[in-house]
C-alpha cells in the first residue's frame, strides 16, 4: 500500500502503514546517501525510530543486525558508507552528548543517525534531515521529513521525487 502523504514548504508528511513500510522509507533514504548526512530521528517511545534507523542501514548496505544503542550510546556499522547510530535517550543535555564524542561522528564522510536528538538540539550544525515519528494507531505512524541546509534539502527533494513522484517546488 502506498503511504498517504502531503507536502508543505519542503516538508513531507507521510502515513506509514506498518513497521515494514517505515523500514522501507529508511532504506530509500539510506540508498540516496553520498556521505556526510545527518539524520535526526525523534518521536515517543515505540514510534519507530530504531525501525527507521535499521532501514537507513539497509539502504547503506549494512550487513548483520542493527540494534538500538540505548545503553552503548553509539553503534558503528560498515556498509557502502560507514554509519554511526547514536541514541541520546539516556543523556541530559548537550554537554552530556558532547562527552560521548558524538561530535566526531557529525564531521565525517559517513552517515550519522541520531535517535532522541531533541536531548541536544543545538549540537547538529546547519545541515540535517529530521524525521519525526508519531503514533497514528497501533500499527500506523505519522512520519514528517524535514530538512535544514542546502544539501539535506536536496536529499529530501530527491527522496520525494524518486520515492513518490513528487517534484520539489
C-alpha positions in Angstrom: 0.0 0.0 0.0 1.4 3.4 -0.9 1.8 5.7 2.1 -0.5 8.7 2.3 1.4 12.0 2.1 1.3 15.7 1.8 4.0 18.2 1.0 4.1 21.7 2.7 7.1 24.1 2.4 9.5 21.3 1.6 8.4 19.0 4.4 6.9 15.6 3.7 4.1 14.3 5.8 3.7 10.5 5.3 1.5 7.9 7.0 3.3 4.6 7.2 1.0 1.6 7.5 3.4 -0.6 9.5 7.0 -1.3 10.6 7.9 -2.9 7.3 6.9 0.3 5.4 8.7 2.5 7.9 11.8 0.4 7.3 11.4 0.7 3.5 11.2 4.5 3.9 14.5 4.4 5.8 16.1 2.2 3.1 15.1 4.6 0.4 16.7 7.5 2.4 19.9 5.4 3.1 20.2 4.5 -0.6 20.3 8.2 -1.5 23.2 9.0 0.9 26.6 10.0 -0.5 28.3 10.7 2.8 28.2 13.4 5.4 24.4 13.1 6.0 23.0 13.6 9.5 19.5 12.1 10.3 17.8 13.3 13.4 15.1 10.8 14.5 12.5 12.0 17.0 9.3 10.6 18.5 7.9 9.0 21.5 8.9 5.5 22.7 7.8 2.9 20.3 7.2 5.3 17.4 9.6 3.6 15.1 12.9 5.4 15.3 15.0 2.3 15.5 13.0 0.7 12.7 13.8 3.7 10.5 17.4 3.6 11.5 17.6 -0.1 10.5 16.1 0.8 7.2 18.7 3.6 6.6 21.4 1.0 7.4 19.8 -1.4 4.9 19.9 1.3 2.3 23.6 1.8 3.1 24.3 -1.9 2.6 25.0 -2.7 6.2 25.0 -6.5 6.8 24.0 -8.0 10.1 21.7 -6.9 12.8 21.2 -3.2 13.6 20.2 -2.7 17.2 19.3 0.3 19.4 22.3 1.8 21.1 20.3 2.9 24.1 22.8 1.5 26.6 26.0 1.7 24.5 25.1 5.2 23.2 26.8 4.8 19.8 27.0 1.8 17.5 29.1 1.8 14.4 28.3 -0.1 11.2 30.2 -0.8 8.0 28.4 -0.6 4.7 28.7 1.3 1.4 29.3 4.2 3.7 30.1 3.9 7.4 27.1 4.6 9.7 27.1 5.8 13.3 23.8 5.1 15.1 23.6 7.3 18.2 20.9 7.2 20.9 20.7 10.2 23.2 17.7 9.0 25.3 19.7 8.4 28.5 21.6 11.7 28.2 20.6 15.0 29.8 21.6 17.9 27.6 24.3 19.0 25.1 27.2 18.7 27.5 26.5 15.0 28.2 26.1 14.4 24.4 29.4 16.1 23.7 31.1 13.9 26.4 30.2 10.8 24.3 32.2 12.0 21.4 29.1 12.3 19.1 30.5 15.5 17.6 33.3 13.4 16.0 30.7 11.5 14.0 29.0 14.6 12.8 32.1 15.7 10.9 32.7 12.6 8.9 32.1 11.3 5.3 29.9 8.6 6.8 26.2 8.8 7.8 25.1 9.7 11.3 21.7 8.6 12.6 20.7 10.2 15.9 17.7 9.0 18.0 16.3 11.4 20.6 18.1 14.4 19.0 15.9 16.8 21.0 18.0 16.0 24.0 20.8 18.1 22.5 19.1 20.3 19.9 21.9 22.7 19.2 24.6 20.1 18.6 23.9 19.2 14.9 25.0 22.1 12.9 23.4 23.8 9.9 22.6 20.7 7.6 20.5 17.8 8.6 17.4 15.8 7.9 14.8 15.5 10.7 12.4 12.6 10.7 9.7 12.9 13.4 7.6 9.9 14.0 4.3 9.7 15.9 1.6 7.1 16.7 -1.4 7.3 14.5 -2.8 3.9 15.5 -1.4 0.7 16.8 0.4 0.0 13.5 0.3 3.3 11.6 2.8 6.0 12.1 2.9 9.6 11.1 6.3 10.4 9.5 7.3 14.0 8.9 10.5 14.5 7.0 12.0 18.0 7.1 15.4 19.4 6.4 17.8 22.2 7.1 20.6 23.2 4.8 21.1 23.1 1.1 22.5 19.5 1.0 19.8 18.0 3.1 17.0 19.9 1.3 18.3 18.4 -1.9 18.3 14.9 -0.4 14.7 15.3 0.7 13.7 16.7 -2.7 15.3 13.7 -4.4 13.6 11.3 -1.9 10.2 12.9 -2.6 10.8 12.7 -6.4 12.2 9.1 -6.5 10.0 7.5 -3.8 6.7 9.3 -4.5 7.0 11.1 -7.8 6.6 14.5 -6.1 8.6 17.3 -7.8 10.0 19.9 -5.4 8.7 23.4 -5.6 
